[in-house]
């Protein structure tokens, strides 16, 4: 058994953690964007129902119960739209996207110190542990019950992350993949 430690082990572990953070950030952004479409659809239905109900009432006064019912339904939809799971998830995904992107910015700065050899293995291990805890705290804060992204969005996030890391860092990563 060899007693010499691989000098790239800790930087490589940090790099993989940084890639995973970027992939998580991209994935939650993609989820946020998908959920935003659902929120916008509810808002569109609400707006059409409300405006259409008022316009219909003005033009066709023969059916006041129909038009008042449409307007009431639009108001009810507006009042309860934040009860829908996708609306809550959209808000949580929006907040988590920002939290993970801010964490990734700090991680990139730290990576530069690691890459240039300014940090010891012990300091890198400590930085990686801190990164893992901060990511977990952010995820638990915004999705206390957990969140499982759709597999297709996860695949897209991994591909976008690989492209970003290759374009940004080139060969700085070594041969690791997300």
BADOMAR-828417 format. One record per residue: x negated, y, z of N, C-alpha, C in turn; residue number from 1. Coordinates in pm, 1 decimal, always signed. Atoms other than C-alpha are relative to their C-alpha. Example, Ala and Ser with C-alpha at 12.3 -4.5 7.8 and 13.67 -1.06 7.14 Angstrom:
ATOM     n.xx     n.yy     n.zz    ca.xx    ca.yy    ca.zz     c.xx     c.yy     c.zz   i
ATOM    -89.0   -119.0     +0.0  -1230.0   -450.0   +780.0    -90.0   +120.0     +0.0   1
ATOM    +82.0   -119.0     -6.0  -1367.0   -106.0   +714.0    +77.0   +109.0    +73.0   2
END
This chain:
ATOM     n.xx     n.yy     n.zz    ca.xx    ca.yy    ca.zz     c.xx     c.yy     c.zz   i
ATOM    -84.6   -119.4     +0.0     +0.0     +0.0     +0.0    -88.4   +124.9     +0.0   1
ATOM    +80.0   -120.9    +13.7   -139.6   +337.7   -100.9    +39.9   +102.7   +105.0   2
ATOM    -27.8   -102.8   -100.0   -170.0   +611.2   +158.3     +6.6   +138.9    -61.4   3
ATOM     -6.5   -130.5    +64.6   -189.2   +892.2    -94.9   +142.5    +27.1    -46.0   4
ATOM   -136.6    -40.3    +37.9   +132.3  +1078.6   -153.1     -4.2    +69.5   -134.8   5
ATOM    -13.1    -64.9   +130.0   +244.2  +1190.1   -496.3    +16.0   +150.4    +23.3   6
ATOM     -9.3   -144.6    -24.0   +180.1  +1567.0   -501.1   +121.9    +64.5    -67.8   7
ATOM   -117.6    -54.6    +69.7   +482.2  +1615.9   -732.5   +131.6    -42.6    +64.8   8
ATOM   -123.5    +54.0    -57.9   +732.7  +1430.9   -510.1    +91.8   +110.1    +51.8   9
ATOM    -87.0   -103.1    -59.3   +863.3  +1728.8   -312.5    +46.1   +103.4   -103.2  10
ATOM    -49.5    -90.4   +105.8   +869.8  +1974.1   -607.3   +103.3    -66.4    -91.0  11
ATOM    -95.6    +70.7    +86.2  +1045.7  +1708.5   -818.8   +134.9    -18.0    +69.2  12
ATOM   -125.3    +13.3    -75.3  +1304.6  +1645.4   -545.8    +74.2   +133.7     +5.7  13
ATOM    -62.7   -132.8     -2.6  +1366.6  +2018.0   -516.0    +59.5    +32.3   -137.2  14
ATOM    -47.5    -26.6   +135.6  +1398.0  +2047.4   -895.3   +132.0    -72.3    -26.3  15
ATOM   -122.7    +76.5    +20.7  +1660.3  +1769.9   -904.6   +115.9    +58.9    +80.5  16
ATOM   -104.4    -63.9    -81.7  +1851.3  +1938.1   -623.2    +47.5   +129.4    -66.4  17
ATOM    -33.6   -124.3    +69.7  +1838.0  +2265.3   -815.6    +85.9    -29.8   -123.7  18
ATOM    -80.4    +40.2   +115.0  +1972.6  +2090.4  -1127.9   +141.7    -38.8    +43.0  19
ATOM   -131.2    +41.8    -49.1  +2255.1  +1935.3   -927.2    +82.9   +120.5    +44.0  20
ATOM    -70.1   -122.5    -39.9  +2342.8  +2275.1   -781.9    +51.2    +74.0   -122.7  21
ATOM    -42.0    -68.0   +123.1  +2352.2  +2429.3  -1129.6   +115.7    -75.0    -64.4  22
ATOM   -108.4    +79.5    +58.8  +2569.0  +2142.3  -1258.1   +129.1    +17.9    +79.5  23
ATOM   -118.8    -21.2    -83.5  +2807.5  +2185.5   -963.6    +58.7   +138.1    -25.7  24
ATOM    -44.4   -136.4    +27.3  +2824.3  +2558.4  -1030.0    +71.1     +8.6   -134.7  25
ATOM    -61.0     -0.9   +133.6  +2897.8  +2507.4  -1399.5   +132.4    -75.9     +2.4  26
ATOM   -120.9    +82.6     -4.7  +3152.0  +2235.1  -1325.6   +114.8    +74.3    +67.8  27
ATOM   -108.2    -70.2    -70.8  +3348.0  +2444.2  -1075.6    +45.0   +121.3    -81.2  28
ATOM    -39.8   -110.2    +88.7  +3341.2  +2736.8  -1321.7    +93.0    -50.9   -109.6  29
ATOM    -85.8    +58.4   +102.9  +3486.4  +2512.5  -1591.6   +137.3    -37.3    +57.2  30
ATOM   -127.9    +32.0    -66.4  +3752.0  +2390.3  -1346.7    +79.9   +127.0    +24.9  31
ATOM    -66.5   -128.9    -23.9  +3829.7  +2750.0  -1251.1    +63.7    +51.5   -127.6  32
ATOM    -53.2    -49.0   +127.0  +3874.4  +2842.0  -1616.3   +120.6    -81.3    -45.5  33
ATOM   -113.3    +85.3    +35.1  +4103.3  +2544.9  -1675.7   +121.5    +32.1    +87.3  34
ATOM   -109.6    -34.2    -91.2  +4311.7  +2629.5  -1368.5    +56.1   +139.2    -31.0  35
ATOM    -45.0   -135.0    +34.6  +4327.3  +2994.0  -1480.2   +104.1     -4.4   -110.7  36
ATOM    -98.0    +13.6   +108.6  +4513.1  +2883.6  -1791.8   +137.0    -38.4    +55.7  37
ATOM   -126.5    +39.2    -61.7  +4779.2  +2719.3  -1573.5    +62.7   +117.6    +74.7  38
ATOM    -50.1   -117.3    -71.8  +4810.0  +3029.7  -1355.5    +55.4   +102.4    -98.8  39
ATOM    -46.1    -93.8   +102.0  +4840.5  +3246.8  -1667.0   +130.8    -46.6    -63.2  40
ATOM   -124.2    +53.0    +57.5  +5111.0  +3016.3  -1805.5   +118.0    +28.8    +92.2  41
ATOM   -106.8    -30.8    -96.0  +5316.6  +3058.6  -1487.5    +31.6   +149.0     -3.7  42
ATOM    -21.5   -144.9     +7.0  +5267.1  +3435.5  -1503.3    +73.1    +39.4   -128.3  43
ATOM    -65.4    -29.2   +126.9  +5371.7  +3439.1  -1868.3   +147.8    -38.6     +4.9  44
ATOM   -139.9    +43.5    -12.9  +5688.6  +3239.1  -1798.9    +76.3    +96.6    +89.7  45
ATOM    -63.0    -93.7    -92.8  +5765.9  +3469.1  -1507.8    +29.5   +133.6    -68.1  46
ATOM    -18.1   -128.4    +67.6  +5716.9  +3783.5  -1715.8   +107.7     -7.9   -107.5  47
ATOM   -100.6    +15.6   +105.7  +5921.4  +3654.1  -2009.1   +139.0    -16.0    +60.2  48
ATOM   -130.5    +21.9    -63.1  +6201.4  +3534.7  -1781.8    +53.3   +128.5    +61.6  49
ATOM    -43.7   -123.3    -66.4  +6212.5  +3859.1  -1586.7    +41.6   +106.2   -102.3  50
ATOM    -30.9   -102.9   +100.8  +6195.0  +4095.8  -1884.3   +113.1    -45.0    -92.6  51
ATOM   -105.0    +52.1    +87.4  +6407.0  +3871.6  -2104.2   +135.0     -1.3    +68.6  52
ATOM   -125.5     +0.2    -75.2  +6668.2  +3839.1  -1831.7    +60.9   +138.5     +9.8  53
ATOM    -49.5   -138.1     -9.2  +6693.9  +4213.9  -1786.4    +49.0    +47.8   -136.4  54
ATOM    -40.5    -41.6   +135.0  +6702.8  +4276.1  -2162.2   +128.2    -70.7    -42.5  55
ATOM   -120.9    +75.1    +35.1  +6960.7  +4002.6  -2210.8   +122.0    +52.1    +72.1  56
ATOM   -110.8    -52.3    -79.1  +7176.9  +4143.6  -1935.7    +50.8   +132.1    -59.9  57
ATOM    -35.8   -129.4    +57.6  +7167.6  +4488.9  -2092.7    +72.2    -19.1   -134.2  58
ATOM    -57.5    +20.2   +132.3  +7248.3  +4360.1  -2442.6   +127.8    -83.2     +6.2  59
ATOM   -114.7    +91.3     -6.8  +7487.8  +4080.0  -2356.4    +57.2     -0.4   +141.2  60
ATOM    -55.1    -14.6   -134.7  +7687.1  +4187.6  -2052.9   +105.9   -105.1    +32.2  61
ATOM   -104.9   +100.7    -18.5  +7924.6  +3894.1  -2098.1    -40.0   -108.7    +99.7  62
ATOM    +45.3   +110.1    -85.6  +7712.6  +3653.6  -1891.6    -85.8    +50.1   +116.5  63
ATOM    +81.2    -57.2   -107.8  +7600.9  +3840.4  -1578.5    -61.2   -106.2    +92.0  64
ATOM    +55.7   +103.2    -87.7  +7553.8  +3521.3  -1376.4   -122.2    -66.6    -63.5  65
ATOM   +113.7    +59.0    +69.9  +7322.3  +3375.0  -1640.0   -122.7    +90.2    +12.2  66
ATOM   +113.9    -92.6     -1.1  +7105.5  +3685.7  -1657.9    -52.0    +23.9   +141.6  67
ATOM    +46.1    -19.0   -138.2  +7096.5  +3741.3  -1283.7    -69.2   -126.2    +50.0  68
ATOM    +66.2   +125.5    -36.5  +7006.9  +3373.0  -1242.6   -140.9     -9.0    -56.4  69
ATOM   +133.4     +0.3    +61.7  +6716.6  +3406.8  -1484.9    -92.8    +95.0    +74.0  70
ATOM    +81.4    -97.8    -72.9  +6591.5  +3717.7  -1305.5    -35.4    -53.9   +138.5  71
ATOM    +25.1    +56.5   -133.2  +6629.0  +3547.3   -966.4   -102.7   -112.4     -7.4  72
ATOM    +96.0   +109.5    +16.6  +6439.5  +3241.4  -1093.0   -141.3    +55.1    -22.4  73
ATOM   +131.1    -61.8    +24.1  +6156.4  +3465.0  -1217.3    -56.9    +57.0   +129.4  74
ATOM    +45.5    -54.7   -128.2  +6138.7  +3638.7   -880.2    -42.1   -111.9    +95.5  75
ATOM    +33.8   +114.3    -84.0  +6138.6  +3303.6   -700.8   -134.0    -59.4    -44.3  76
ATOM   +126.1    +51.4    +52.2  +5859.3  +3179.4   -926.7   -116.0    +88.8    +43.1  77
ATOM   +103.4    -93.0    -43.2  +5660.2  +3491.8   -843.9    -29.8    -17.3   +148.5  78
ATOM    +17.5    +11.9   -144.7  +5716.6  +3444.2   -471.9    -71.0   -129.2    +39.3  79
ATOM    +57.6   +128.8    -40.8  +5611.6  +3078.8   -466.5   -118.1    -45.1    -85.2  80
ATOM   +105.8    +45.1    +89.9  +5341.2  +3070.8   -733.6   -127.8    -36.0    +74.4  81
ATOM   +121.1    +32.2    -75.7  +5068.2  +3062.9   -468.2    +16.7   -127.2    +82.1  82
ATOM    -24.4   +127.2    -67.0  +5227.1  +2751.8   -321.2    -42.1   -115.9    -90.3  83
ATOM    +38.7   +104.4    +93.8  +5151.4  +2552.3   -635.9   -146.5    -37.1    +24.1  84
ATOM   +138.5    +42.2    -26.4  +4836.1  +2344.0   -586.6   -101.4    +62.6    -95.8  85
ATOM    +97.7    -54.5    +94.6  +4673.3  +2474.1   -905.0    -30.9   +146.8    +27.2  86
ATOM    +27.1   -140.3    -32.4  +4711.7  +2835.9   -790.7    -97.6     +9.6   +117.5  87
ATOM    +92.8     +2.7   -114.0  +4541.4  +2759.4   -458.8   -137.7    -48.4    -44.5  88
ATOM   +127.0    +52.7    +48.5  +4275.8  +2555.9   -635.9    -72.8   +102.6    -86.8  89
ATOM    +62.1   -103.8    +82.5  +4215.4  +2840.2   -881.0    -71.1   +102.4    +87.9  90
ATOM    +61.1    -97.0    -93.0  +4149.2  +3082.2   -595.6   -124.6    -60.1    +64.7  91
ATOM   +113.8    +65.7    -63.5  +3922.4  +2832.4   -418.8   -114.4    -20.2   -100.0  92
ATOM   +102.7    +20.9   +102.0  +3737.4  +2751.3   -742.9    -67.7   +131.7    -37.6  93
ATOM    +58.5   -131.3    +29.9  +3687.6  +3121.4   -814.9    -99.9    +39.5   +108.1  94
ATOM    +88.6    -35.6   -111.4  +3538.0  +3178.7   -470.9   -122.7    -90.7     +6.1  95
ATOM   +113.5    +92.8     -3.1  +3322.0  +2865.9   -485.0    -95.1    +25.5   -115.7  96
ATOM    +86.5    -33.0   +114.2  +3192.0  +2962.0   -829.8    -97.5   +110.4    +37.9  97
ATOM    +86.3   -111.8    -41.0  +3059.2  +3288.5   -689.4   -101.7    -46.9   +104.1  98
ATOM    +90.0    +46.7   -105.5  +2913.2  +3119.2   -380.3   -113.1    -86.5    -56.9  99
ATOM   +103.4    +87.3    +56.7  +2729.9  +2854.5   -584.0    -93.6    +75.5    -93.0 100
ATOM    +86.8    -79.1    +87.7  +2600.7  +3105.2   -839.8    -98.1    +84.5    +82.2 101
ATOM    +90.1    -76.8    -86.5  +2460.0  +3324.3   -562.1   -107.1    -90.1    +61.0 102
ATOM    +95.1    +96.0    -55.1  +2297.8  +3019.2   -405.9   -101.0    -42.3   -106.7 103
ATOM    +90.3    +38.5   +108.2  +2153.4  +2921.7   -743.4   -101.3   +110.3    -29.7 104
ATOM    +93.9   -111.6    +20.6  +1999.1  +3266.8   -785.7   -113.7     -7.4   +101.4 105
ATOM   +102.9    +13.3   -103.9  +1818.4  +3224.2   -453.4    -88.9   -121.3    -26.1 106
ATOM    +72.5   +124.0    +27.6  +1717.2  +2872.3   -554.9   -101.2    +20.0   -113.1 107
ATOM    +93.0    -27.0   +110.0  +1560.8  +2994.4   -878.6   -122.1    +77.3    +49.4 108
ATOM   +111.1    -77.1    -56.7  +1351.3  +3244.2   -686.3    -92.3    -92.9    +79.0 109
ATOM    +77.3    +93.3    -80.3  +1242.7  +2973.0   -446.8    -77.2    -98.6    -89.4 110
ATOM    +66.9    +91.3    +91.3  +1161.4  +2740.7   -738.3   -128.6    +60.8    -54.4 111
ATOM   +120.6    -64.7    +52.3   +914.7  +2993.5   -873.8   -114.1     -8.6   +100.7 112
ATOM   +103.2    +14.4   -103.2   +728.5  +2984.2   -542.2    -51.3   -144.3     +5.9 113
ATOM    +38.9   +141.5     -1.1   +728.9  +2603.8   -552.5    -84.4    -30.9   -122.6 114
ATOM    +67.1    +29.9   +126.5   +622.2  +2586.6   -916.9   -142.7    +55.2     -3.6 115
ATOM   +133.3    -61.3     +0.0   +327.6  +2818.9   -860.4    -86.1    -48.4   +117.0 116
ATOM    +78.9    +59.8   -107.2   +214.0  +2613.1   -560.1    -11.2    +83.2   +126.1 117
ATOM     +6.3    -87.3   -116.7   +285.3  +2878.5   -298.0    +59.6    -62.9   +126.0 118
ATOM    -63.7    +63.1   -115.3   +482.8  +2640.8    -72.4    -57.9   -138.9    +23.8 119
ATOM    +46.9   +133.2    -38.1   +359.9  +2335.8   +115.8   +114.0   -100.5    -15.5 120
ATOM   -102.7   +104.1     +7.0   +542.5  +2002.7    +96.4   +100.3    +14.8   +113.4 121
ATOM    -89.8    -16.6   -115.1   +684.0  +2065.4   +442.7    +95.7   +117.5    -23.1 122
ATOM    -85.2   -116.6    +29.6   +815.2  +2408.3   +335.3   +101.6    -33.3   -109.4 123
ATOM    -92.7    +40.1   +107.2   +968.2  +2255.2    +19.8   +109.7    -89.1    +56.8 124
ATOM   -100.3    +87.3    -62.5  +1140.5  +1984.8   +226.3    +99.8    +82.1    +80.5 125
ATOM    -87.1    -87.2    -79.0  +1278.7  +2251.1   +457.2    +92.5    +82.1    -90.2 126
ATOM    -80.3    -78.8    +95.0  +1396.9  +2462.8   +162.5   +107.9    -86.9    -64.3 127
ATOM    -97.4    +90.6    +61.8  +1567.5  +2161.3     +4.2   +111.3    -35.5    +98.2 128
ATOM   -100.6    +29.6   -102.6  +1742.5  +2072.1   +329.1    +93.5   +119.8    +19.0 129
ATOM    -80.7   -121.8    -14.9  +1860.2  +2432.3   +366.2    +95.8    +14.7   -118.7 130
ATOM    -81.8     -7.6   +121.7  +1987.7  +2431.0     +6.3   +115.8    -99.3     +6.5 131
ATOM   -104.2   +102.7     -9.6  +2179.6  +2105.8    +62.6   +108.0    +41.2   +100.3 132
ATOM    -96.2    -41.3   -102.4  +2341.1  +2241.1   +378.9    +84.7   +117.7    -45.9 133
ATOM    -74.6   -116.8    +47.6  +2438.0  +2573.8   +221.7   +102.5    -39.2   -106.3 134
ATOM    -93.8    +47.0   +103.2  +2594.7  +2396.6    -75.5   +117.3    -73.9    +64.1 135
ATOM   -105.6    +74.6    -68.5  +2787.9  +2159.7   +148.7    +93.0    +93.8    +76.6 136
ATOM    -82.1    -97.8    -73.4  +2905.5  +2448.9   +367.9    +93.2    +75.7    -93.9 137
ATOM    -82.7    -73.4    +96.7  +3030.4  +2640.2    +63.0   +112.6    -88.9    -53.3 138
ATOM   -102.2    +91.1    +52.6  +3212.3  +2336.9    -75.7   +106.6    -28.6   +105.0 139
ATOM    -96.5    +27.4   -107.8  +3373.8  +2258.3   +261.2    +85.6   +122.0    +31.6 140
ATOM    -75.1   -123.0    -28.3  +3475.5  +2620.2   +310.5   +112.6    +20.6   -102.1 141
ATOM    -96.8    -30.2   +105.0  +3654.1  +2652.0    -22.9    +89.7   -117.9    -37.6 142
ATOM    -80.0   +120.7    +25.5  +3776.7  +2292.1    -61.7    -11.3    -93.2   +120.7 143
ATOM    +14.9    +81.3   -121.1  +3814.0  +2154.9   +291.3    +47.3   -144.1    -15.6 144
ATOM    -48.7   +136.2    +23.2  +4006.4  +1851.7   +164.3    -80.0    -70.5   -109.0 145
ATOM    +78.9    +55.7   +108.0  +3751.0  +1793.7   -110.5    +60.9    +32.6   -135.5 146
ATOM    -44.7    -28.3   +135.7  +3777.9  +1834.6   -484.6    -73.8    -93.2    -94.8 147
ATOM    +58.4    +90.8    +98.6  +3720.5  +1580.4   -759.0    +25.3    +58.1   -138.9 148
ATOM    -20.8    -57.8   +133.6  +3661.7  +1744.9  -1097.8    +31.5   -108.5   -101.8 149
ATOM    -25.7    +96.9   +107.7  +3791.4  +1575.5  -1411.0   -132.7    -45.7    -62.8 150
ATOM   +125.5    +52.0    +56.8  +3520.6  +1349.8  -1561.8    -46.5    +75.6   -124.7 151
ATOM    +37.6    -72.2   +122.3  +3528.8  +1538.6  -1893.4    -69.6   +132.7    +34.5 152
ATOM    +64.0   -126.4    -39.5  +3446.5  +1868.4  -1718.7   -137.3    -25.5    +61.3 153
ATOM   +129.1    +34.9    -58.2  +3166.6  +1698.2  -1528.3   -102.6    -28.0   -110.1 154
ATOM    +88.5    +25.7   +115.2  +3017.1  +1572.5  -1856.5    -41.4   +130.3    -67.1 155
ATOM    +29.6   -129.0    +62.3  +3041.6  +1921.4  -2003.9    -97.0    +80.1    +86.8 156
ATOM    +86.6    -73.1    -92.9  +2877.2  +2069.2  -1692.9   -143.2    -52.5     -4.9 157
ATOM   +133.8    +59.3     +7.5  +2585.0  +1826.6  -1710.4    -69.2    +42.2   -129.3 158
ATOM    +58.0    -39.5   +128.6  +2529.1  +1903.6  -2078.8    -39.8   +147.8     +1.0 159
ATOM    +31.5   -143.7     -6.7  +2544.8  +2280.6  -2019.0   -119.2    +25.1    +91.9 160
ATOM   +111.0    -14.9    -93.6  +2308.1  +2247.2  -1723.8   -131.4    -40.9    -64.1 161
ATOM   +122.4    +45.1    +66.3  +2054.1  +2048.9  -1923.7    -48.5   +103.2   -101.6 162
ATOM    +35.3   -101.4    +97.9  +2062.1  +2309.0  -2198.9    -55.5   +124.4    +69.2 163
ATOM    +45.1   -118.6    -73.6  +2030.5  +2596.9  -1951.0   -140.3    -20.0    +56.5 164
ATOM   +129.7    +24.8    -64.2  +1739.7  +2437.7  -1765.8   -110.5     -9.5   -104.5 165
ATOM   +100.4    +11.6   +106.5  +1556.8  +2353.2  -2089.1    -31.7   +136.4    -60.5 166
ATOM    +22.4   -132.3    +59.5  +1606.0  +2701.4  -2232.9    -67.2    +95.1    +98.0 167
ATOM    +54.6    -92.0    -99.4  +1517.9  +2877.3  -1908.2   -140.5    -38.9    +45.4 168
ATOM   +126.9    +43.8    -60.0  +1230.3  +2665.9  -1780.0    -89.1    -80.5    -93.0 169
ATOM    +82.0    +78.8    +91.4  +1110.5  +2464.2  -2077.4    -52.0   -124.4    +66.5 170
ATOM    +62.4   +119.5    -57.1   +868.3  +2204.3  -1948.5    -27.0    +15.0   +148.7 171
ATOM    +30.2    -23.8   -141.4   +853.9  +2350.5  -1596.4    +56.5   -108.2    +90.7 172
ATOM    -67.5    +98.5    -83.4  +1076.7  +2070.9  -1471.1    -68.3   -134.8     +2.4 173
ATOM    +49.7   +136.9    +13.5   +871.8  +1771.8  -1575.5    +96.6    -75.9    -88.0 174
ATOM    -85.5    +84.8    +83.9  +1071.3  +1484.7  -1718.3   +133.4    -32.7    +65.4 175
ATOM   -123.8    +33.4    -69.9  +1365.7  +1483.2  -1475.2   +122.2    +41.0    -80.9 176
ATOM   -128.5    -32.9    +59.6  +1725.4  +1483.9  -1592.5    +98.9    +25.7   +111.9 177
ATOM   -104.4    -27.2    -98.9  +2039.2  +1600.4  -1417.2    +60.5   -129.2    +45.8 178
END
